[in-house]
Amino acid sequence: MTRPDDVRDDVRSWLRGVPPLEEALADLVRIPSFPATLQQNDVLDRVDALVGAPAAASHDRWIPDWEAVQALESPLDAQRLWSQLLERDPRYADTLPGLEVSVHTVGETGPTLMLNGHVDVVPADGQTWRHDPYRPSVSDGRLYARGAMDMKGGLVAAALAFRYLAEHWRGPGRIAFAAVPEEESGGNGTMAVIARGHHADAVVFAEPTNLDVVHRHVGIQAFGVDVHGRAGGMLRRSWGTSAAPTLARAAVALEELEQRRTARAHAAGGYDPDDLPGFVNFLIHSGDWLATRAGTGELRGLMGVLPGETQEQAAAELTDAVRRATDGRPGEVTVWSHGGHRGAELPAQHPLVMAFTGGAGGEAPLTRPTTAGTMVCDAKIVHGGGWAPAIVLGPTGDNLHAADEWVDLASIGTAVELLVSGAYRYFDA
């Protein structure tokens, strides 16, 4: 069997005989595979074709029993981690019955290492791109398109890494590759993998990390603030009580909360200066007519759940901040939260971390573990939920969810090398 120290050279040579990375990625990013659409299945078709049908591998592709997925409970604390979909978008009533998940597996016995990538992307509406976001453009080694960075570049890397392993694996354990929908809507696709019985002892998510290994994951908590005043004309106090000023005070309080929580996280160390691990992001709306005082106002958002705290602790801190800011102000204020996932962190010396960082060999070896990065992905479900330890390792890119999103094409090939060599090291083959 090829030694882990030498496998990267072999992978580099092997990549010259498979579909070119640029061609494979371009094929994926042309598909606007948004959440709540069946275009996600079209991406699965192409990913499955990229994996091929290695003789030693098995393939399971299915339409999940979404009610069973919704009932799935975390082994950590019996919480249900299902993200509400029908409440968010009525289109799910039509798309969920046809939405699919795909898992490829090689190996017969022993512990399982799973690679994971999602097929959905966020829309590009309202963004100013230099070109059509669904017609890939290549410049200076970078491919620009919606989903290039998040995360179809990593999806290509994971698919090809599995294909290489399926063709070469003679190790003592099992390798799996899950391609899942609905990550951007909260992670129900990865939960469907677990509900199906595809359990892993460790998971590597191929999200973009600039080829660093991220072993700290920020969780996420959905929340809302509702203010009820009294709609009426603006010329007399007795006619109406606006909800807008009270809602604005809540918004300012949440901005200050983001700053405090981020400062606290940075004080603990391990984050890049640009990271916002304590993020409190929200949309705000109040009233419908300029000449009428707003009878209602609402704020909808997501906040980061820091490693070491529960969703309830994060939500309680947010509720307290809003209550303090709006106490005594006009209107009835309601603060609520749901749909949270915990954060998690592995020690830098954890075997999974060490397998994908230390002495990877070849050119530009990855030699340092890192906790840098405010990584929010399905690792929060698998690791934070208590099913398995997880890390994140994927290509280099920028402008995630923004205009002119790009991924470095060469880094996709490097990610394949690192995923394969890390798998060998994980099993100490």
Residue, then its C-alpha position, 0 to 999 in steps of 0.5 A: m500500500t502507498r505510504p501516507d508520506d508518498v501518496r500526494d505525489d501519486v494523487r497528483s499524477w492520478l488527477r491528470g487522468v480524470p476530468p479536469l478540475e476546471e471542467a468538473l467545477a464549471d459543470l456544477v456551478r452552472i446549476p442554480s441549486f438553491p435551497a428548496t429546489l430540485q436543481q440540487n438533485d441535478v448537482l447530485d447527478r453530476v457529482d455521482a458521475l464524477v465519482g463513477a462506479p469503482a468496483a469496490a465501492s457501494h452507492d446509496r441514493w435515496i429520498p429521505d423520510w423527512e419526518a424521521v429526520q425531523a424526529l432525530e435526536s442528538p445523542l448529546d442532549a436529546q435535542r431535535l436539530w431539525s431546521q424548520l423548512l415549511e415555515r420558512d418557504p412554502r415551496y418545500a411542500d413540493t420539493l421535499p418529497g423529491l429531494e435526494v441524498s447520496v452516499h458512496t462507501v468503500g471498505e468492509t469493516g472497521p471505523t468509518l471516516m466520512l467526507n461531506g459536501h453540500v450541493d446547495v448554494v445561496p442566491a445571487d439576487g441583489q448583488t453586482w457581479r462583473h459577469d453572470p454568476y452562473r456562467p463561470s469565468v476563469s482569470d489568474g487561476r481563479l474560477y468565479a461563479r456562485g457556489a465556486m467557493d461555497m462549496k462546489g470547489g470543495l465538493v469536487a475535491a471530496a468527490l475526487a478524493f473518494r474516487y481515488l480512495a475507492e480505487h486504491w483503498r486496502g486499509p482496515g477501515r471504511i471511507a464514505f462520501a456524503a453529498v447532501p442538500e439543504e446545508e444553507s437552510g440549516g443542515n437537514g441533508t446531513m441529518a438525513v445521512i445520519a437518520r439513514g444509518h450512515h454513521a461515521d467515527a469521524v467526519v471531514f467537511a470539505e468547506p473552504t478553509n484556505l487549505d487549513v484544518v479548522h477544528r473549532h466550529v461556531g454553532i448557530q441560533a435562530f431568533g426573533v424580536d416582535v414589537h406590537g404598538r398601535a397603528g394610527g395617524m402621526l399627528r396626535r399622540s392618542w392616535g397611535t404608538s409606533a413600534a419602530p423606535t422600540l425595535a430600533r433600540a433592540a437592533v442597537a442592543l444586538e449590534e452591541l451584543e455582537q461586539r461584546r460576544t466577539a471580543r469575548a471569543h477573541a480573548a479566548g484566542g484562536y481566531d483571525p482578527d477579521d472573524l466574527p465568531g459572536f455574530v448577531n445578524f438580522l433583518i428588520h421590518s416595521g410598518d407599511w405606510l409612511a403617514t401611519r405609525a407602525g403598529t408592529g415591527e419584527l426582527r429576524g436573525l441568526m447568532g453564533v453559538l460559541p464553543g463551550e456554550t449551549q444554544e440556551q445560554a446564547a439565546a438567554e444572553l440575547t434576550d437579556a440584551v433586548r429586554r434591557a434596551t426596551d424596558g419601559r419603551p412603548g409597545e409589547v416586546t416578545v423575544w423568541s428563539h428556535g432551531g439552534h445548533r451547538g458549536a464544538e472544538l477538538p484539541a489540536q492534538h486530537p488524532l483526527v486533527m493530527a491526521f490531516t495536519g502533521g507531515a502531509g508530505g509533498e510540496a507546500p505541506l500543511t504543517r500547522p493545525t489551526t483554530a482560526g476561522t468562524m466556521v459555521c457548517d454542518a460540522k455543528i450538527v455532527h460534532g456539536g450535536g454529539w455524533a462524531p468528531a469533525i474537522v473542516l478542510g477545503p480549497t482557497g477562495d473568497n467572497l463567500h455569499a457575495a458578488d464575484e465569489w471565487v475559488d482557486l483551481a489549483s487549491i482544489g487539487t491540493a485539497v484532494e491530495l490532503l484529503v487522501s493523505g489525511a485518510y491514510r494517516y487517520f487509519d495509520a495505513 
